Amino acid sequence: MSESENLVNLSRRGVLVALGIGAGGLLLGRSSALLAATNDSPASFGPMLSIGPEGMVTLVVPSSEMGQGTQEALARIVAEELDCDFARIAVLLPWADPAFSNPAARRQITANSMTVSGYFMSLRKLGAGARAMLIQAAATRLGVAVEGLSVRSGQIFGGPRPLSFADIAADAAKLPVPANPALKDAAQFALIGAKSPRKDLYAKVTGTATFGIDVAEPDMIIAALVLAPHPEAAFTVKGLEDAAKLPGVVATVPVKGGVAILADRFWRAQKAAQIVSLAVTASPLAGLSDENLRAGMQAAFDAVVPAPFPNIEFTTFPPKLERADKAKVIAALAATPHRVEAAYEVPHLAHATMEPICCAARLDGDGLLIRGPLQDPALSREVGAKLTGLPLEKVRVEVTFLGGGFGRKWGTDFVVIAIQAAQAAPGRMVKTIWTREQDFAMDQFRPAFAVRSVATLDTAGRPTAIHSRISGESIAAYHKKAPFPGFEGLADANAAAQLIYGAYAVPQKLIEYHKTDLAVPVGFWRSVTMSQNAFFAESFIDEMAFAAGQDQLAFRLAMLENQPRIRAVLEKAAAMIGWQPRKPGTGKGKGRGIAFSYADNSFCAIAVEVTVTGKTLKIDRIASALDCGLVIDPVSTEGQISGGIVFGLQAALWGEVHFADGRPLAKNFGDYRMPLLADVPPIDVALIPGGQHPGPVGEASTPVIAPALCNAIADAGASRIRALPIARTLEV
């Protein structure tokens, strides 16, 4: 593992040499620009896989590793079809290269929990193709038929003598790559679904893993920053001349939204930055406060013409968009006297990654090198080319480990600043380090949203129509992203999707979005749309169950008759806490709540038990059931669900960013409480098998805990919480 890490830390000049020394004779996938026709150069079969002369298999994992276990999962997929010795497969971090594009996203990006599901089939074919080529090479070497050979743990059997992968790697590399290699049946899987220590565990435990903050090379410069509260703010700066005179300071540089102080050490750069004062003269956030922010969202319900969000039918490609008939929905709401109405709010949220924002860049005669904790290396490469005027092939982006991402490191604002700082010191690596205070203040927050929902129930207590409206800022609009083809004139999916679950069999549904321009920097946050809409949707379903006087679980199941996988996770999670049917709201201080969320081939339910005593909340236990299709790595999957629950629990209990005088007020963890070990109740996770293709996991549980928890609080007999965080109402 330490040798593999050394490969990752090489400069561009050293990559070619390292590949010849460290990777050996067969390479399935370095970028073609890095390959040279020499005797010890690896031979390329495809984008990611190599086999060395000692039989060591090396996989360049194309996605960013931020703790979610993609290195382990993707290595298992390849090794399963390759039939190598899994203990002898090493993983490397990626660089930006079109060859590493996620087939689902059609670009190299780690987001939306689509790494495993997106790469699954392509990596199976990669492993199976390499296996077929090795078998063919062995058959030729041994003079036997291919059909008589078998592979196990990197050895090929069936001939006069066994051959190792190392014996025939060079010969196999010369063969044509099969277009459609035979894949294993799921019943043959030995690595997929098994448990073993993660591939990145040793490096992280021993401290040899390279995170963005660890990037270093001789003569490197450190940049400290002085930033305005908004990247588009206008400002004046004082103290630059005095800062430039301090020991170790190399330069003071204008950057996007502020200035960078370059010095030979971080503390020297930071000391110089502290004597620089920045006065804001104009800002898009001028005058913004909690009060007028909430007032703006509420006013939008009347002042902004809503955009509808369609029902999406995924049985066709491209998906069929079905717009609701608003007149029919309004008529259905008017026809039934039994109405349920509620209004909800969620605040802005910070990402609060453990590793603050950082990035390194070097501009020299070879081009531009960017190294850092990036979720979108492809876009970072494009940004580098645009800022420097270099052709794309002269920009190299190398991805380090990420100390948490959660969508924040999908952005490129910090990459822009690193490149601008590096342009002031050509030939030297410049690493920009944001303080924790800057990380909070200059975050791209999860937007705040407000919702108004109304529903009608028939005489049996079944919903006949639901109309939900949402107001808040558009992530797509802030980042100037064009709508997806076919979505022109419709609501931003990042705001409105799944505001009413399509899975529920309700005759009439209408979702509308009142776009609110607040100018707050916003971006993707773990589980994106569902981070707010699961709370809105599942809280409102629970309110309907209360209005109908029906058990919350039974009420849901009655609308999910054609959703067996959702029913299964709901029933399993409920059984895990011993759910017994009763009239909702009668817990007398002891409450239980349930909720679920779903995405492509992934279904997650959470059941919660709580005790509410006066104004004090105690969470007794949490149970979650997940059906994510095929489970690649059970240990990482369970960890992702537990970790996602804790992440969502923080947001549900305490998460909110306040604004006053045009600035976010959160400065550090003292202003943004995180859960301690003592705050986390017992969490049980059950995995339910659900098919032969994996679904998304990393974001599955995060949005579900808030509605499950608030539903449990209401069931305990306390007042329904409709505005997060819960700590506004109850002491936790």
Helices and strands as residue ranges (DSSP letters): H 2-8, H 12-18, I 19-23, E 26-28, G 32-34, E 43-44, E 49-51, E 57-60, H 70-82, G 86-88, E 89-92, G 98-100, H 115-142, G 146-148, E 150-152, E 155-157, E 163-164, H 165-173, G 186-188, H 201-206, G 212-214, E 221-227, E 234-238, H 240-244, E 249-255, E 258-263, H 266-273, E 277-282, H 290-303, E 307-309, E 311-313, E 320-322, H 326-335, E 339-346, E 358-364, E 367-372, H 377-388, G 392-394, E 395-399, G 408-410, H 413-422, E 430-433, H 436-441, E 449-457, E 463-472, H 475-478, H 493-496, E 508-515, H 530-548, H 552-558, H 564-576, E 590-599, E 602-613, E 616-627, H 634-653, E 659-660, E 663-664, G 677-679, E 683-687, H 705-715, G 726-728
